[in-house]
């Protein structure tokens, strides 16, 4: 597999009244095309900061982010961030509109995504009429509409109740696999990390560094429900739990 992005010697410090705080110590990581990796670690360790740096939103760091200049990155935040005064369809094409990529081909692509993931019949309705899980699907379609090479997901299910979380995580996983996207997922949820990922990156408390990279070898590649029942699931859970800095 070809590298989509390479992180070399990533470091970041914060400046406070009390002095300089070392936030990210030394991160080295390669992400390959078509790979799904998860970042797990204690709260405040810098998982979301790493995503912001990769996305180019945070430029105050040391080290190198090596990527193709034409690499297209899309960032899906924790909330669905749908505009309540826009219809589902208008929300879905918003990114294309802002980036001036509202072509016939891209509009057809959005239409097909809405049909494939059972949202086309709701395209003229407003976000208030959708469930939380459906809103997250719209947010993901809006992100996928830009046809990114790399998809960054920052705790995309954290605002959902447990039932919705299970249902939408299954939907999102199938969408990602079907669209063959390269993904970096930030999550606090060990189960999500295992069922989604080809690799789980366990991060330490601050100053953050990689404690362990755990390849996930689960036979089923299509269904997260079946992946939860894999004979290796508990082994992976124990490995990740053991390496987490807990109560930090």
N, C-alpha and C positions, 0 to 999 in steps of 0.2 A: 504493500500500500504506500502511496505517496504522502509525504507530510503536507498537511494543510497549514499548520502553524507550528512554530517551535519557540518555546520560552527558554531563554538562557540567562541564568544568574539574575533573576528578577528580585529586586530589593526595593523597599519603600519605607520612608520615614515620615512621621507626622511631627510638625512643629507646634508645641504648646507653650503656655506661659511657664510651665515647669521645666521645659527643655525639649530635646528631641527624643521621640519615642520610635523605636525600631518596630515596625509593623509587620513587614514581610522580609524575611532574612535571606533566603536563597532558594528560589524555585527554578527547577529545570524540568521541562516537560515537552514531549512531542505528541501532537494530536494528528492522527492519520485520517486520510479520506474515508468517509463512511463509518467512522468510529464514534461510539457514544461513550463518553466518560462522565463520571460523577465526582464532584468535589464534596467531601464530608469533613467536618471538623467542628470544634466547639464554637459557640456563639461569639461573634466579635473577632474571629481569628483572621478574617480578611478574604473570605470566599467571594463575596460580592465585589470587593475591591479588585480582585484578580480578573473577574469578568469585565469590570469597567475599564481596566487597563487594556485587556485584549480588544475590547470594542473601540478603543481610542478615545473614550470619554474622560479618562484620567491619564494625563501625560506627565505627572510629577512622580517619576520613578527612576530607578537605575536598572541597567541590564538591557537586554535586547528581546524584542518581539519580532521574530523573523516570519514574514508572510509575503505571499505574492501581492504585488501592488494592486492587482485586479481582484483580490479576494473580497467577496461581498459577505459582510457579517450582519446578522440581524439579532436583536436583543429583545427578549420577551421578559418583562418585569413581573414582579410578584402579583400585582393586581392586573385585572384584565384591561384597565385603562380605556374602556370604551366610552365614547362621547354620548351622553344620554339623548342629545338633541339630533343625533344622526341615526339613520336606519341601520339595520344590520349590514345591508349591502354597502352603504356609504362608509361605515366603519371598516368593512373588509377591504375596500379599495383605497383607504385613506393614505396608506404608506406609498402606494403607487402614484397617487395624486401629488403628494408632497415632493416626491423624487422625480416628478415629470416623466413617469414611465407608464402612463395610462394608455397603453396601446391596445389594439383589438385582440392581439394574441394574449396579453396579460389579463385583460378583462375576461376572455374565454377561460383562462386558467383559473381565475377566481370563481367563475360560475361553476366550473367542474368540481372545484374543491367544496363549494357550498352544497352541491348535489351529492357528492360522494359521502360527505359527513353529515347528511340529513339536516341541513340548515337552509336549503334553498327556499323552502316553503315559508320561512320566517324572514326572508330578505327585506321585506317592506315593513317589518315591525321594528320596534325600538327595544334597546337593551333591557328596559324594565320588565318586558314581557317574557324574558328568558330566565332559565335557572342559572345558578352559578356555574355549573359544568358547561352549559351551552355557551355562556359568555366566554369561558376560557377557550372553547373551540373556535369561536369567532376571532379571538385575539391571536390564536395560533395561525389561523388561516390568513389574517392580515399580515402576520410575520412571514409566512411561507409565500405570500403573493409576490414578495420581492425576490424570490428565488435565490435565497442566500446559499453560499458555499459552506458557511459555518453558522450554526444556530446556538445562541446562548440563552439558557433558561435559568432564571433566578427564582428558586422556590415557587414554581408556577402553580402548585396545588395547595399552598399553605393556608389560603383563605377559605378553603372548602371544608364542609363537614365530611366525616369519615366515609359515608356512603358515596357522596359525590366525588370524593377524592379517588376512591377505588375505580369508579366508573370512568371518570375523565382521564385518569392516568392510563387506563387501558386504551382509550380512544387516542390519546396523544402518542403513546408508544406505537400503535399501529400506523398512525399518520406519518410519524418520523421514519419508520421502517419502510413504508410504502414509497415515500418520497425520497428515500435513500440519502438522508441528511447526516452531515457530521455535526455532532452535538456535544456541548459542555453543559452539564446540569449541576447546579448548586442545590443541595438539599441537606436538611437535618435528619431526614428519615432514612434509616439504614435499609429498610425494606425497599423503598423506591430506588435507592442507589443500586441494589443488587438486581432487581427485576428489569431495570432500564439499561444497565451498563455492560460494556465490553471490558471496562476497567474502572475500578474505584480508587480514587486518590485520597488517602487519609492524611489530613493536615493536622499539624500540631497547634497548640495554643500560641498566642503571640509571644515573641516574634515568630511568624508562621514559616514553617518549612515542611517539606513532604516527609512524613513518617514512613509511609509504605504505599506501594502501588500493587493493588491486588487484581490480577486478571480474573474475569468472571467467565467461567466455562459452563454454560447451561445450554443443553441441547436445543430446546425449543427457542426459535428466534422470532416468533410471531405473536405469541399470546402471553400477556403478563400473568394471567390467572394460572396458566399451566406452569409458568416459570416459578411462581411461588411454591409450587408443589415439587420442584426438582429435588432430587436426593442430596444435592450439594448445597442447597439453600442455607440450611442451619449452620453448616461449616463456614460458609462465607460470612454469615451474620456474626458468628462467634469471633472470627478473625478481625472483622472491622470493629466490633465492640471492644475487643481486647486492646486495640491500638488507639482508640479515641481517648483524648484527654478529657475526662468526665469531671463534672462539677467545677468547671472553670468559667 
